[in-house]
Amino acid sequence: MVADFDILVADEAWIALASLHRKHPKRQSFSAAEIMESAKREQAYPESRAGLQPHIYLHNVANLRPNSARYRMFYKVEDGTYRLFRQGDDFDPDRKGKVTPHREQLPKRYRPLLDWYEKEYSRQASATNDEEDPVLQMWGVGKEIWKDEDGDAFIARERAALDDEPVRVRSKDR
């Protein structure tokens, strides 16, 4: 079992932000000050640590250039507030670190936050992103154009047109 005093600073910050999201599900993001206050309330670590603030502002933030830590736990939104990182979010390519705390490194009392993140927060976000993505909404548009010609025939026709060669087109029925 992991003792509370063994918790990593990055994980303490994640716990604070995840707790805010669970307590205020209609809120999209939170200020750094709110995350700091949440960390004090949660008391995942028995005393305040100087490293907590840089983890909130920099080390955990996926869409900022990494300084030393390369975590992808937070996402900074345009108004300067933070939310938990979700799969599909853009991030600095030099950030290859963890997205959530490792379950075995987290005190048992905070493991339900990981379950919530995996089952609700992440999935809900990806479903919303798919529904709002204009490119994904175009799925199937124009399929009637291709009903009589397969992809290989189309490519052959286009190549022949570029080379001014006669076109031999096979229909899908053959």
Contacts in CASP RR format, 6 or more apart in sequence:
PFRMAT RR
TARGET T0000
AUTHOR 0000-0000-0000
METHOD contacts of the structure
MODEL  1
MVADFDILVADEAWIALASLHRKHPKRQSFSAAEIMESAKREQAYPESRA
GLQPHIYLHNVANLRPNSARYRMFYKVEDGTYRLFRQGDDFDPDRKGKVT
PHREQLPKRYRPLLDWYEKEYSRQASATNDEEDPVLQMWGVGKEIWKDED
GDAFIARERAALDDEPVRVRSKDR
1 107 0 8 1.000
1 108 0 8 1.000
2 104 0 8 1.000
2 105 0 8 1.000
2 106 0 8 1.000
2 107 0 8 1.000
2 108 0 8 1.000
3 107 0 8 1.000
4 43 0 8 1.000
4 44 0 8 1.000
4 45 0 8 1.000
4 46 0 8 1.000
4 107 0 8 1.000
5 45 0 8 1.000
5 46 0 8 1.000
6 105 0 8 1.000
7 15 0 8 1.000
7 44 0 8 1.000
7 45 0 8 1.000
7 105 0 8 1.000
7 106 0 8 1.000
7 107 0 8 1.000
8 101 0 8 1.000
8 105 0 8 1.000
9 45 0 8 1.000
9 49 0 8 1.000
9 51 0 8 1.000
9 52 0 8 1.000
9 55 0 8 1.000
10 55 0 8 1.000
10 59 0 8 1.000
10 60 0 8 1.000
10 69 0 8 1.000
10 71 0 8 1.000
10 73 0 8 1.000
10 98 0 8 1.000
10 101 0 8 1.000
11 44 0 8 1.000
11 101 0 8 1.000
11 105 0 8 1.000
11 106 0 8 1.000
12 39 0 8 1.000
12 42 0 8 1.000
12 44 0 8 1.000
12 45 0 8 1.000
12 49 0 8 1.000
12 52 0 8 1.000
12 55 0 8 1.000
13 35 0 8 1.000
13 39 0 8 1.000
13 52 0 8 1.000
13 55 0 8 1.000
13 56 0 8 1.000
13 60 0 8 1.000
13 73 0 8 1.000
13 74 0 8 1.000
14 60 0 8 1.000
14 73 0 8 1.000
14 74 0 8 1.000
14 84 0 8 1.000
14 100 0 8 1.000
14 101 0 8 1.000
15 39 0 8 1.000
15 42 0 8 1.000
15 44 0 8 1.000
15 101 0 8 1.000
15 106 0 8 1.000
15 110 0 8 1.000
15 113 0 8 1.000
16 35 0 8 1.000
16 36 0 8 1.000
16 38 0 8 1.000
16 39 0 8 1.000
16 42 0 8 1.000
16 44 0 8 1.000
16 56 0 8 1.000
17 30 0 8 1.000
17 35 0 8 1.000
17 38 0 8 1.000
17 56 0 8 1.000
17 73 0 8 1.000
17 74 0 8 1.000
17 82 0 8 1.000
17 83 0 8 1.000
17 84 0 8 1.000
18 84 0 8 1.000
18 113 0 8 1.000
18 116 0 8 1.000
18 117 0 8 1.000
18 121 0 8 1.000
19 38 0 8 1.000
19 41 0 8 1.000
19 42 0 8 1.000
19 113 0 8 1.000
20 27 0 8 1.000
20 30 0 8 1.000
20 34 0 8 1.000
20 35 0 8 1.000
20 38 0 8 1.000
21 27 0 8 1.000
21 30 0 8 1.000
21 83 0 8 1.000
21 84 0 8 1.000
21 121 0 8 1.000
22 113 0 8 1.000
22 116 0 8 1.000
24 30 0 8 1.000
28 77 0 8 1.000
28 81 0 8 1.000
28 83 0 8 1.000
29 77 0 8 1.000
29 79 0 8 1.000
29 80 0 8 1.000
29 81 0 8 1.000
29 82 0 8 1.000
29 83 0 8 1.000
30 38 0 8 1.000
30 81 0 8 1.000
30 82 0 8 1.000
30 83 0 8 1.000
31 80 0 8 1.000
31 81 0 8 1.000
31 82 0 8 1.000
32 53 0 8 1.000
32 56 0 8 1.000
32 57 0 8 1.000
32 82 0 8 1.000
35 56 0 8 1.000
35 82 0 8 1.000
36 52 0 8 1.000
36 53 0 8 1.000
36 56 0 8 1.000
39 52 0 8 1.000
40 48 0 8 1.000
44 107 0 8 1.000
44 110 0 8 1.000
54 67 0 8 1.000
55 69 0 8 1.000
55 71 0 8 1.000
56 74 0 8 1.000
56 82 0 8 1.000
58 64 0 8 1.000
58 67 0 8 1.000
58 69 0 8 1.000
59 66 0 8 1.000
59 67 0 8 1.000
59 68 0 8 1.000
59 69 0 8 1.000
59 71 0 8 1.000
60 69 0 8 1.000
60 71 0 8 1.000
60 72 0 8 1.000
60 73 0 8 1.000
60 74 0 8 1.000
61 73 0 8 1.000
61 74 0 8 1.000
61 75 0 8 1.000
61 76 0 8 1.000
61 82 0 8 1.000
62 71 0 8 1.000
62 72 0 8 1.000
62 73 0 8 1.000
62 74 0 8 1.000
62 75 0 8 1.000
62 85 0 8 1.000
62 89 0 8 1.000
62 90 0 8 1.000
62 91 0 8 1.000
62 92 0 8 1.000
62 95 0 8 1.000
63 75 0 8 1.000
63 76 0 8 1.000
63 89 0 8 1.000
63 90 0 8 1.000
63 91 0 8 1.000
63 92 0 8 1.000
64 76 0 8 1.000
64 92 0 8 1.000
65 92 0 8 1.000
65 94 0 8 1.000
66 92 0 8 1.000
66 94 0 8 1.000
66 95 0 8 1.000
70 94 0 8 1.000
70 95 0 8 1.000
70 96 0 8 1.000
70 97 0 8 1.000
71 95 0 8 1.000
71 97 0 8 1.000
71 98 0 8 1.000
71 99 0 8 1.000
72 85 0 8 1.000
72 89 0 8 1.000
72 91 0 8 1.000
72 95 0 8 1.000
72 96 0 8 1.000
72 97 0 8 1.000
72 98 0 8 1.000
72 99 0 8 1.000
73 84 0 8 1.000
73 85 0 8 1.000
73 98 0 8 1.000
73 99 0 8 1.000
73 100 0 8 1.000
74 82 0 8 1.000
74 83 0 8 1.000
74 84 0 8 1.000
74 85 0 8 1.000
75 82 0 8 1.000
75 83 0 8 1.000
75 84 0 8 1.000
75 85 0 8 1.000
75 86 0 8 1.000
75 89 0 8 1.000
75 91 0 8 1.000
76 82 0 8 1.000
77 83 0 8 1.000
84 117 0 8 1.000
84 121 0 8 1.000
85 91 0 8 1.000
85 99 0 8 1.000
86 121 0 8 1.000
86 122 0 8 1.000
86 125 0 8 1.000
86 126 0 8 1.000
87 99 0 8 1.000
87 122 0 8 1.000
87 126 0 8 1.000
88 126 0 8 1.000
88 129 0 8 1.000
100 114 0 8 1.000
100 117 0 8 1.000
100 118 0 8 1.000
101 110 0 8 1.000
101 114 0 8 1.000
103 111 0 8 1.000
103 114 0 8 1.000
106 114 0 8 1.000
130 136 0 8 1.000
131 137 0 8 1.000
146 154 0 8 1.000
147 172 0 8 1.000
148 171 0 8 1.000
148 172 0 8 1.000
149 157 0 8 1.000
149 169 0 8 1.000
149 171 0 8 1.000
149 172 0 8 1.000
150 170 0 8 1.000
150 172 0 8 1.000
152 170 0 8 1.000
153 169 0 8 1.000
153 170 0 8 1.000
153 171 0 8 1.000
153 172 0 8 1.000
156 167 0 8 1.000
156 168 0 8 1.000
156 169 0 8 1.000
157 167 0 8 1.000
157 169 0 8 1.000
160 166 0 8 1.000
160 167 0 8 1.000
160 168 0 8 1.000
161 167 0 8 1.000
END
